[in-house]
Amino acid sequence: MKRVGLFIYVAYGSGGMFQYGQQILEALLALPRNQFEITVFYVDNAWSEIIPERIAKHKITFPTFVDNFLKVLFILHFPDFVLRILFRLTQLRRISNSNLDLVIFPSQDLAGVFLTKKSVNVVHDMMHRYEPQFKESSSFGRGKFRDRLFESFCENSMVVLVDSNVGKNQMKESYGVDERKIDILPYVAPSHIVSYNDSLNTQYFKDVNLPAKFVFYPAQFWPHKNHKILIEAAELLKEDIKDFQLLFLGPKKHAFHDLYEMVREKNLLDTIKFIDYVPNEVLGGFYLRARAMIMPTFYGPTNIPPLEAIALKCPVAVSNIYGMPDQLGDAALYFDNKDVRDVAKVISMLWTDDSICAALKNKSEKHALEWNHEKFNLRLREIINVNLQEA
């Protein structure tokens, strides 16, 4: 029997890290029960409700202030043996004491360095190095912390998981790690999207009162998400496309107020609408109702929202950056996310050309067959088996 552990530190429902952690959990639950024994350690109480009773699970108290204190010591280059001792003074020692053959840390956790040498760690992106102009990833020591963390992953992990060939090449280029220490596990659309049932949310969409036709962008208002260029593109389009409607979905924080003022100053409040936080349970309904989803982000290598669109056959256009073309193939349109005219051109095509939208929907079906939850689960099982054999 192979004993595999999972540590879930991220809060339930909190963005991409949550979605990835949930997908790893689901892949572990799909492993043959007669070959694998799964143990889950979690911090947020909400996870207990979705972890089946048949799985060994342990609630761990790990306060944020303790986590932040240990991160400060890590940034200050306290010796590893000191940090290892301090980590084992917390309740996280239960992971170290569980005699597991392998433990997966899916959310770039410092715990994945100091609790066990039998760790599988995940690097979701290195945009602090490749897009350092965006302070949300590089300022206040974030970049230095991430560099030391990822270097430690390379040194201490059984294997480091990345999302794409581009991510693998960036890891090798940035940290000189042996490529045999890196494995690729591409993202997949979250389960709440793949299994979305629109009939459960009829009242919600009546209350939201969506336009009959719209393009939308589901993203928090971080500068790197590049909402600004969509506002500029909408300004270019408003003369030629009188009924154009653009929706931004996301909590009203970060750069929200600056973007709202930009929309107001350009007299686009009738064209661009802001919808506050949208629960996962209803997000799929926007993909089903939208003319298209458009994502002008500067960050990669790959992203999850385009996979959500493809899963629900919503036409999608994305930035032509990093690993995005490899991730989506011909199931998406691509644009230069620094060229407002190119962005406006692609939006206009999606808005006016039914044949392009129909073709993208057809290609979505093929894409979903090539990479889906079943293949994600099998790929993770393969990674686990290979590393347990080599241990």
Stockholm file with secondary structure:
# STOCKHOLM 1.0

chainA/1-391         MKRVGLFIYVAYGSGGMFQYGQQILEALLALPRNQFEITVFYVDNAWSEIIPERIAKHKITFPTFVDNFLKVLFILHFPDFVLRILFRLTQLRRISNSNLDLVIFPSQDLAGVFLTKKSVNVVHDMMHRYEPQFKESSSFGRGKFRDRLFESFCENSMVVLVDSNVGKNQMKESYGVDERKIDILPYVAPSHIVSYNDSLNTQYFKDVNLPAKFVFYPAQFWPHKNHKILIEAAELLKEDIKDFQLLFLGPKKHAFHDLYEMVREKNLLDTIKFIDYVPNEVLGGFYLRARAMIMPTFYGPTNIPPLEAIALKCPVAVSNIYGMPDQLGDAALYFDNKDVRDVAKVISMLWTDDSICAALKNKSEKHALEWNHEKFNLRLREIINVNLQEA
#=GR chainA/1-391 SS CEEEEEEECSCTTCHHHHHHHHHHHHHHHTSCTTTEEEEEEESSGGGGGTSCTTSEEEECCCCHHHHHHHHHHHHTTCCHHHHHHHHTTSTTHHHHTTCCSEEEETTCCTHHHHSCSSEEEECCCCHHHHSTTCHHHHTTTHHHHHHHHHHHHHHHCSEEEESSHHHHHHHHHHHCCCGGGEEECCCCCCHHHHTCCGGGGHHHHHHHTCCSSCEEEECCCCGGGCHHHHHHHHHHHTTTCTTCCEEEESCSCTTHHHHHHHHHHTTCTTTEEEECCCCHHHHHHHHHHCSEEEECCSCCSCCSHHHHHHHTTCCEEEECCTTHHHHHGGGSEEECTTCHHHHHHHHHHHHHCHHHHHHHHHHHHHHHHHSCHHHHHHHHHHHHHHHHHHC
#=GC SS_cons         CEEEEEEECSCTTCHHHHHHHHHHHHHHHTSCTTTEEEEEEESSGGGGGTSCTTSEEEECCCCHHHHHHHHHHHHTTCCHHHHHHHHTTSTTHHHHTTCCSEEEETTCCTHHHHSCSSEEEECCCCHHHHSTTCHHHHTTTHHHHHHHHHHHHHHHCSEEEESSHHHHHHHHHHHCCCGGGEEECCCCCCHHHHTCCGGGGHHHHHHHTCCSSCEEEECCCCGGGCHHHHHHHHHHHTTTCTTCCEEEESCSCTTHHHHHHHHHHTTCTTTEEEECCCCHHHHHHHHHHCSEEEECCSCCSCCSHHHHHHHTTCCEEEECCTTHHHHHGGGSEEECTTCHHHHHHHHHHHHHCHHHHHHHHHHHHHHHHHSCHHHHHHHHHHHHHHHHHHC
//
